[in-house]
Amino acid sequence: MTRRWAMTGAIATATLLGATACGAPGEAPSPSAAESSTPSGAITVYNAQHEELTQAWADEFTKETGVTVTLRNGDDSELGNQLVQEGSASKADVFLTENSPAISLVDNAELFTKVDASTLEQVPEQFQPTSGNWTGIAARSTVFAYNPKLLTEDQLPKSLLDLADPSWKGRWAASPSGADFQAIVSAMLELEGESATSAWLTAMKQNSVAYKGNSTVMKAVNAGEIPGGVIYHYYWFGDQTGTGENSSNTKLHYFKNQDPGAFLSISGGGVLKTSTNQVAAQAFLAYITGKAGQEVLKTGTSFEYPVATGVEANPALVPISELDAPLLDPSQLNSTKVTDLMTEAGLL
């Protein structure tokens, strides 16, 4: 799928570019022009992103604007499904995710309003869905963590697809029940198609060892329980910055070559139609995708990639330009079909 990679626009400040008209079900009444330019009051954020990261964003946004931000924390699938169930009765103003399938689920239910154009200008199109109803706020790379005492570099898989080979039986791990791994499978589905993905998942059931959570996979590889495992990159970097006790015996292998194993997952943010404070909700999304908000990703401890134009990643990370990730429209990644296929394969 072709996606435009233009690095559009300069960093812009948050303004409301079109308050919703009053009277329509589920929509907030339009404020005056003077009121619309200044965020105030309070918002509720359904947050599936890292709690520490979003709390840092919320605290700085409150300092700048005086807007009170209440976080309702949960995981991608939990909060995405909750929003769909709540529908027009939801009290949420903003939804933030770790991976894009959950936010696409909400988008497909037509629960988002359009993101302000000035906010979209802050983020290159490769990190946006074609709908324009939400935007990327951060990114994370798929990697293969391995124990060099058990695997040499010449023994590493050249593709994620190679792990379906019987020679990998009992030699790699993943966390199939997690939203992270399901997003990776969603990318495979989009890139390789249903038949190939289904066959790979069937082989995965035979070959892989299941753990609960990316960090648990990494710990198992580090302890020599398993030679390698599929995780997201930031678990390794976070542990390395600390004691390194769960990663000191491991290295990271990047698949690159636009392989499904080089998938770059996009974390998303969107404003709900039901928000009764559209001004502050749009301003919050503008803040976290702007320079100040994205600098938190560079200097903080989440080790996720910034997505805003002109903001570099933490220097410890492999630059996004060198990951050679496959080109995907994040709005096309399908969590429902993926869970169906994984259930059929006996992984869920």
N, C-alpha and C positions, 0 to 999 in steps of 0.2 A: 504494500500500500504506500502510495507516494504521499509524503508530507512535506510541506514547505518548512525550510529551516531558516527563514529570514530572521535576523535579529532586529526586531522592530521597536522603534520608539525609545525615548529617554525616560528615566524615572520621573513619575508624575505624582503630584499630591492628590489626596483623596477628595473628590467632590461628587455630589449626587447629580447624575446626568439625565435624570428622568424619574421623578417620584411617581409611584403608582397612583392611578386614579382612584378616588374614593368611590365606595358603593359596590365594587365587585367583591364577590365572596372570597374570603381568605386573603384580601389585599389590604395593606395599611392605607389610611387616609393620607392625601397629599399635604405636606407641610408647605408653609409659605416659602418664597424664594430665599428670604433671609435665614429662615430656620434650616433650610435644606443644606446650607453650606457648612454648618457647624454641628458635628456629632455631639450628642449629650445623652443622658439617661443611662440605661442599662441594656445589655444583651446577654443571651444565653447561647453558648457554643456547645454543640454536640461534638465532642472531641475524641477521635480515634487515633490521633497522633500521639507521640510521646508526651506524657503529662508534663515533664519538666520543661520541654521545649515550648509547648503551648502556654504554660504558666508564665514563662519568661516573656513571650509575645504579649500576653494579656497584661502583665504588670507594666511593661513599657508603654503599651497603648493607653492604659489608664493614666499613667503619668502625663502623657502628652495631651490627652483629650478630656480627662475626668470621667470618661465612660466606665461604668462598672461592668466587668466581664465575669459571668458565672460559667464555669466549665462543668459539663456533664460528661465524665470520662467513661469510655467503653472501647470495645474493639470494632473493627470495620463492619463485619457482618451483623453484629448485634445492633449497632446504632443505625446502620443503613436500613435494616429491616424494620427497626423501631419507627423510623421516620416514615417509611411507606405505610405502616400500620396506622400511625397517627394522622397522616394525610393533612387535611385542612384544619385539623384540631391541634396540630403541633404547636408547642410553645418555643420551638427552636428558632434562632435567628440565623445561625451560621453552622455549617457542617464541615468538619475537617477530617480527612482520612489519611491512613498510611499508604494505601494502595488505591488504584483507580476503579477497580470493579465495583466496590461498594458505593462510590459516589455516582458512578454511571447508573447503578440501580435506582438511585433517587432521582437522577436526571430523567431516566426513562419513564418514571412515574409522573413527570412534569411538575415537580415540586419546587424547582428552582426558578428564581427570577434571573434576568440577564445580569452578568457581571458588568460593572461600569467599564466603558471603553478605555478610560484612562488607566484602569487597573490592568486590563488585558495588554495594554501597550508596554507594561513593565516586564512582561514574560514572553520569551520567544515562542513562536507558534508550535515548535516541537513539543512543548510542555503544556499545550492546551488541547481540549477536545474541539471537534468541529462545531459543536452546538453553541459554544460561547456562553454556556450557562454555568460553567465553573472554570476554575483555572488551576494549573499546577502551583504548588507552594513549596515543594521539595522533591528530591529524587534519591533513589537508592539502587545500587547495582547488584545483580546476581553474581555470585562467585562460588567457586569450589574450594572449600577449606580442606587442606590435606596435611597428613602427618608425614614429613619427609623421611622418617625412619621406616615407614611402611610403603611409601610410594616415591619413586624417583621422578624427576621431571619428564623423562621420556616415557613414563608409564601413565601420565595424566591423560584424561579423556580430551580429545580435540574438540568434541561437541557434546552438549548435554544429551543429545540423542544416542551417543555411544554407550551411555549407562544402561541402555536396554540390552546390551550384549550379555549373554550368559556368563562371560568371563568376569563380570562385575557382581555376580551373585554374592551377597553377604559382605560386600566391600564398600558400600556407600550408604549414606544416611540422609534423611530429610525429615521435615515436620509436616506431613501431609494434611493434618487437621488445621493448620494455621492459615490465616488469610494471606500471609507472605508467600508461601509456597503455592497456594491456589492462584495467586496473581501470576506467578511464573508459568504455571500450566495454562492459564488463560492466554498468555502471550504465545505459547507453543500452539495452542488451538488456532489462533489468528494467523500464525505464520505457516503452520504445517497442515492444517485442516483436521477435521474430526476423525477420519479413519486413522491417520498416522498418530494422532494424539492418543486415541483410544488404545492402539497397539502398544504405544510407549508406556502408558499407565499400567497395562496388563503385565508388561515386562517389569515395571517398577515394583509391582506387588510381589513378584518372584525374587527380585534382586536386592531391593533396598531394605534397610532396617529403619523402622519408624521410631522417632523420638518426639516428645512434645516440646516444641519451641526451638527456635534457631540457636539460642545460647546453649541449650542442652545438647544439640547436635555438635556444636563446636567443642564443648567440654568432652564429649565422647571421643571425638577425633584427637583432641589434645591428650587424653588419657591412654590412647592406643587401643580403644575398644573397637574402632572402625577406621579404615584407612582415610576416608574422605567423606565430605557431606556438602550438600547444596544449601547455602544460606545467603543472607544479604551482607554486604561488606561491612556495615557499620558496627555489627556485633564484635567483629575482630578488632577494629580500630579502637572501639570503646574500652575493650579489655586491655589492649596494649597500653593505653594511656594510664590505666590503673595499675594493678599489680601484675597483670599479664599471666596470672596463675591458670587461667582457662584457655590461653592461646599461645603460650610460650613454645610449645612443641608443634606449632602449626604454621603453615604458609597459605597464601591465597593464590589461586589460579584463576585468571580472567580468560574466558573463552574467546571474546572478541569476534571478529569476522561476521558480524551481524547474526550470530548464532542465537537460538532461543535461550541459551545459557548466558548470553551477554545482555539479556533483557534489563532495561532501565525502568524501574517502576516509578510512576509518578504519584506523589501524594497530592490530593486535591482539596480545594476549598470552594464552597458555594454559599450563596445567600438564599434562604427559603422565602418563597412567596408569602408565607404566613407571618413573616417577621413583622412585628408592630413597631420596629425601630429600624427601618430600612437605611436611614442615613448613617447610623452608627455601625450597622452590620456591613454595609459597603465600605465604610471607612476602615473597619478592622481588617477586611480582606485586602484593601489597598495597602494598609500598613505592613502586613506580614509578607506581601510580595514586593514591597519597596526596598530600597537600599538598607534602611535601618533594620527592618525585620529580617532581611536575608543575611545581613552581617552576623546575626545571632547564630545562623547555621555555620558560618565560617569560623567564628570564635568560640562557640559553645561546645558542649560535650555530646551532641547528638550524632556528629560525624555524617550527617546526611548532606547531599549536594544542594547548594542554592540553585534556584532556577531563574532568578531575575537577571536581566541584561546588565552586564558590567560588574557583577559580584562574583569574585573567585571563590572556589571551594577551599576548605582547610588544606594547607600545603602538604599535609601528610597523605592526602588522597590522590589516587590516579586521576588526572584531569578527565572530565567527561569527554572531551574531544578525542582522547586516546582509548576510550572503552569500545569504540566501534560497535555500538548497540544497534539492534535492528530498528527500523523505522516503523512506528506503529501509531495509529490514532488511539489514544487512551480511552476514548469513549466507546470503542468497539470491543473492549475486553469484557468477557461475559462470565460473571461469577456463577450464575444459575446453571448454565450448560456445563461448566467445569465441575461443579459439585455433583451433577448428575453422572458425568463420565467417571469421576473418581469413586463414586458410590458403586457404579457398575463394575469397576475394576477391583472392588473390595478394599479400597484404601480409606474409605470413610464409613 
